[in-house]
């Protein structure tokens, strides 16, 4: 069996599990930069998760009654 077929078969049959209790962020400068953003300013939001437990992040928020869901995965090397 070709390697790609094996990989696809594995990916379609595994059961994903996210350790929700291991997800953490707060408003300190460790997780939010800048820690006091001005209106319209771009921010960096960091989330702490269990090792190898998350492959992407979706940010969902509502502003003025409108859904402003954003999706982006940008995983630099973990901070130590």
Steps between C-alpha positions, in 0.01 A plus 500: 500500500637842413612719789251776416210253506614369839520855635154591371351180639655568840388866502142406412467239776669658802292659769615848586520613860563852619599544861277802567627532857852561363399804290586828670546870426456819699541874453861522620783587261601133502190412297385832350731745323458790539332437835289817467427533126342811354187476288592357159851398604621155395569260783678172555303253710684200639329187629653239723398146413609149581802390297408369152128534576398785268573539129308822436302775666175673412421830666130582519362829621197717441527875452195726466283192453704377202687170494871576459639145497867485405710196425876495496763251595843643553702281729850629572736298715363465854632741765709332766 
